[in-house]
Amino acid sequence: MAERSGSTGRVGIAFVGAGLVAELHARAVGACGRARFVGAYDADPGRAKALTARHGGHGFRSLKELLGDAAVDAVHVLTPPEGHVATALAALRAGKHVLVEKPVAHRAADVRRLMRAAERAGRTCMPGHNYLYVPALRRAKALIDAGRLGPIAAFWMLYNLFHDADLVRKYGSIIRVVCVHHCYSLLYLLGRPERLSCMAVPGVHAPGVPDAAQTAITCLMQDGAIANLWASFASADPTNDPWLVQYKVLGTRGGVSYSWNDAVYQDDEGPAFGMPGYVDAFVYEVAWFVEQCVLGGKQPLSTLADALDALRMVEAAERSAAHGRTVTLRWE
Ligand SMILES: NC(=O)c1ccc[n+]([C@@H]2O[C@H](COP(=O)([O-])OP(=O)(O)OC[C@H]3O[C@@H](n4cnc5c(N)ncnc54)[C@H](O)[C@@H]3O)[C@@H](O)[C@H]2O)c1
């Protein structure tokens, strides 16, 4: 799909939402040679001002002003999840490409609305499934798909990142906001599970906060593999073999592992900001969005259809945790 990238020859990008994750998106846009940061709109104008003071561009006074700006080719939707769908729909209707943070939507019907709107507009609407875009995971998928690991027996994805009580409260359910990463990762690497069971508990570190802050999901895959998805806000891992964010895939003839432990430094701006494995995922994600999707007309690595499947898994995990039983997933 050829793009109108304005007089600069670069894809003009604006953000709706200028909070925590916007900082990582702004760094990633700055690192992408084919993109230009135009500015941001935030319901709290001070936040857009602070972000644009750091990264250039300017604050917009309203969503309407942002969507009416011809210099904006693409919009990153970076508000809390409740605001994603309305903003993404408005952006698509205005002819903009959209990158929408995870979880794309809380209801399947809303993901389908986005699929139809993107199709009608002839624009990309890419879920912010950032973890997948690092080269190590793309290589893992290529090895799995080529059969180099043999039949896959087991998958682990572990996430142990301390989030204080305020952050636990801000994000609400760990299943919805974090395990969605596990779900789209599993779908990308191994496909759809047949059954799953889930346990979810509040964090031991955040007394009085009722939201789930620690969860374990076990999935039986259609070919008999078992996938183990673990997420916790209760602790980081300070041991000599840290399981911060870690992937492992084992087949009968080989295996792949990938971890964010390879480089860690002190950065207090946000959880995991001091882990290049995390920060770089945004750089690769934004480069894919701009170069492959907006300019190249190609598909994201993980599409809205995958976001729909990930939401089905999340809902199944919630049902399993609530009723203490294994849930069978019925795929169309
Ligand atoms: N992919 C990742 O690794 C990752 C990491 C963190 C957050 N996220 C996702 O990013 C999104 C934002 O999270 P965050 O931590 O940056 O939240 P945040 O609260 O720090 O920032 C959200 C911002 O959106 C603004 N906002 C709210 N409603 C708005 C609206 N209707 N129009 C314009 N601005 C609005 C708020 O004022 C706030 O500044 C969430 O969906 C979250 O799940 C993704």
PDBQT file of the ligand as one rigid body, heavy atoms in Angstrom, charges set to zero:
ROOT
HETATM    1  N1  LIG A 401       3.157  -3.392  25.272  1.00  0.00    +0.000 N 
HETATM    2  C1  LIG A 401       3.633  -3.183  26.476  1.00  0.00    +0.000 C 
HETATM    3  O1  LIG A 401       4.639  -3.740  26.871  1.00  0.00    +0.000 OA
HETATM    4  C2  LIG A 401       2.888  -2.200  27.362  1.00  0.00    +0.000 A 
HETATM    5  C3  LIG A 401       3.466  -1.704  28.534  1.00  0.00    +0.000 A 
HETATM    6  C4  LIG A 401       2.735  -0.800  29.315  1.00  0.00    +0.000 A 
HETATM    7  C5  LIG A 401       1.452  -0.428  28.941  1.00  0.00    +0.000 A 
HETATM    8  N2  LIG A 401       0.918  -0.963  27.797  1.00  0.00    +0.000 N 
HETATM    9  C6  LIG A 401      -0.446  -0.602  27.361  1.00  0.00    +0.000 C 
HETATM   10  O2  LIG A 401      -0.428   0.772  26.974  1.00  0.00    +0.000 OA
HETATM   11  C7  LIG A 401      -1.662   1.383  27.292  1.00  0.00    +0.000 C 
HETATM   12  C8  LIG A 401      -1.398   2.613  28.149  1.00  0.00    +0.000 C 
HETATM   13  O3  LIG A 401      -0.750   2.216  29.332  1.00  0.00    +0.000 OA
HETATM   14  P1  LIG A 401       0.143   3.252  30.160  1.00  0.00    +0.000 P 
HETATM   15  O4  LIG A 401       0.838   2.454  31.199  1.00  0.00    +0.000 OA
HETATM   16  O5  LIG A 401       0.933   4.107  29.252  1.00  0.00    +0.000 OA
HETATM   17  O6  LIG A 401      -1.015   4.125  30.856  1.00  0.00    +0.000 OA
HETATM   18  P2  LIG A 401      -0.878   5.588  31.454  1.00  0.00    +0.000 P 
HETATM   19  O7  LIG A 401      -2.024   5.735  32.389  1.00  0.00    +0.000 OA
HETATM   20  O8  LIG A 401       0.505   5.830  31.967  1.00  0.00    +0.000 OA
HETATM   21  O9  LIG A 401      -1.096   6.533  30.197  1.00  0.00    +0.000 OA
HETATM   22  C9  LIG A 401      -2.331   6.614  29.516  1.00  0.00    +0.000 C 
HETATM   23  C10 LIG A 401      -2.520   8.056  29.091  1.00  0.00    +0.000 C 
HETATM   24  O10 LIG A 401      -3.702   8.127  28.295  1.00  0.00    +0.000 OA
HETATM   25  C11 LIG A 401      -4.383   9.335  28.635  1.00  0.00    +0.000 C 
HETATM   26  N3  LIG A 401      -5.780   9.156  28.236  1.00  0.00    +0.000 N 
HETATM   27  C12 LIG A 401      -6.728   8.398  28.843  1.00  0.00    +0.000 A 
HETATM   28  N4  LIG A 401      -7.864   8.413  28.112  1.00  0.00    +0.000 NA
HETATM   29  C13 LIG A 401      -7.616   9.211  27.040  1.00  0.00    +0.000 A 
HETATM   30  C14 LIG A 401      -8.392   9.605  25.916  1.00  0.00    +0.000 A 
HETATM   31  N5  LIG A 401      -9.631   9.163  25.748  1.00  0.00    +0.000 N 
HETATM   32  N6  LIG A 401      -7.833  10.423  25.008  1.00  0.00    +0.000 NA
HETATM   33  C15 LIG A 401      -6.566  10.871  25.151  1.00  0.00    +0.000 A 
HETATM   34  N7  LIG A 401      -5.772  10.520  26.197  1.00  0.00    +0.000 NA
HETATM   35  C16 LIG A 401      -6.292   9.688  27.116  1.00  0.00    +0.000 A 
HETATM   36  C17 LIG A 401      -4.141   9.516  30.124  1.00  0.00    +0.000 C 
HETATM   37  O11 LIG A 401      -4.309  10.872  30.509  1.00  0.00    +0.000 OA
HETATM   38  C18 LIG A 401      -2.705   9.040  30.250  1.00  0.00    +0.000 C 
HETATM   39  O12 LIG A 401      -1.762  10.078  30.120  1.00  0.00    +0.000 OA
HETATM   40  C19 LIG A 401      -2.510   0.317  27.982  1.00  0.00    +0.000 C 
HETATM   41  O13 LIG A 401      -3.371  -0.269  27.044  1.00  0.00    +0.000 OA
HETATM   42  C20 LIG A 401      -1.477  -0.690  28.467  1.00  0.00    +0.000 C 
HETATM   43  O14 LIG A 401      -1.999  -2.008  28.554  1.00  0.00    +0.000 OA
HETATM   44  C21 LIG A 401       1.618  -1.803  27.018  1.00  0.00    +0.000 A 
ENDROOT
TORSDOF 0
